[in-house]
Amino acid sequence: MAMSLTSKYGYKVGCGPYAPEVYRLPFPNHYRYGAGLSEAAFVERELCRFRESLTNTVAAEQVAAVLLEPVQGEGGFIPVPQTYLQGLRQLCDEHGMLLIMDEVQSGFCRTGHWGVFQHYGVVPDISTWAKAMGGGLPIGAVIGKADVMDSARPGTIGGTFGGNPVACAAALATIRLMEELQLNTRAIEIGRRVTDRFRAIQQRFPDWVGDVRGIGAMVAIELMTNGDPHQPATELTGEVLKACVSRGVLILGAGIYGNVIRFLAPLVITDELLDRGLDIIADEVANAVTRHS
Ligand SMILES: Cc1ncc(COP(=O)(O)O)c(C=O)c1O
């Protein structure tokens, strides 16, 4: 089912068959698809598209749930617009559809809150969590409103490793440390520092750096060619990633076209080390741009 849900086809080629009756709508990416529209007009158009899909694609009463990442991870660190999420919440309430938010990548302090939904003040019916939760040990969680969670009868959902004591102890210790070190606050500071540096890179290379975006310490830059957001600079991005890795800075690509550099510094990083990493990224973007200019 998880493989059915992802729209990043690179992960699933040759792995089918997939579950039917998963319907996808484009993520409301204003940067890429909103040319000439204000955010308000763009969101209205996208919500209209959603409403129409309940008439021309699938009946609302057939929809169990609407699922999204409030900040896309693999998709390129794209935060959902506030009014779009509010609109989705309203539509879900209106039609009795559950709203599920995937916080696997964004959760546990990464964005300066335990979950991204807290930034928006929009509460999901179900949310999914993992990654940072166990500080490296394998653990994930599904959190939901009591009436939703209690509707699964005892014994119907289980697995070999559910409730593994070592992983649970690691998660509890990790959460305690996150509280003690106030990593939500630290994530906001790191995010500011990274965003400032990325914006400086954008100002220096406005024809190459199309967007700097993110929430808290979940920040990315999107690279383009010829100042055109519709011409992704995939090759250049790959070169920057490789060069940074060879200099000891582990950064990841993202985005459908692999033209986004996402920056996920450990939240316990010192300012000094963070700056050293950012210096190397700035350097390597400059080197790659020079080669391609
Ligand atoms: C947003 C998001 N959801 C889900 C997953 C998959 O999570 P898991 O490996 O816990 O199934 C990932 C990445 O691994 C992810 O980034």
The ligand as an SDF file (V2000), in Angstrom:
LIG
                    3D

 16 16  0  0  0  0  0  0  0  0999 V2000
    7.5710   11.4290    4.1920 C   0  0  0  0  0  0  0  0  0  0  0  0
    7.9550    9.9800    4.2650 C   0  0  0  0  0  0  0  0  0  0  0  0
    7.0170    9.0710    4.5480 N   0  0  0  0  0  0  0  0  0  0  0  0
    7.3250    7.7590    4.6550 C   0  0  0  0  0  0  0  0  0  0  0  0
    8.6010    7.3110    4.4380 C   0  0  0  0  0  0  0  0  0  0  0  0
    8.8740    5.8640    4.5890 C   0  0  0  0  0  0  0  0  0  0  0  0
    8.8780    5.6090    5.9390 O   0  0  0  0  0  0  0  0  0  0  0  0
    9.1770    4.1680    6.5340 P   0  0  0  0  0  0  0  0  0  0  0  0
   10.5420    3.7900    6.0690 O   0  0  0  0  0  0  0  0  0  0  0  0
    9.0950    4.3770    8.0040 O   0  0  0  0  0  0  0  0  0  0  0  0
    8.1150    3.2810    6.0030 O   0  0  0  0  0  0  0  0  0  0  0  0
    9.6200    8.2240    4.1140 C   0  0  0  0  0  0  0  0  0  0  0  0
   11.0200    7.8590    3.8430 C   0  0  0  0  0  0  0  0  0  0  0  0
   11.5850    6.8850    4.1170 O   0  0  0  0  0  0  0  0  0  0  0  0
    9.2840    9.5910    4.0370 C   0  0  0  0  0  0  0  0  0  0  0  0
   10.2110   10.5110    3.7590 O   0  0  0  0  0  0  0  0  0  0  0  0
  1  2  1  0
  2  3  1  0
  2 15  2  0
  3  4  2  0
  4  5  1  0
  5  6  1  0
  5 12  2  0
  6  7  1  0
  7  8  1  0
  8  9  2  0
  8 10  1  0
  8 11  1  0
 12 13  1  0
 12 15  1  0
 13 14  2  0
 15 16  1  0
M  END
$$$$
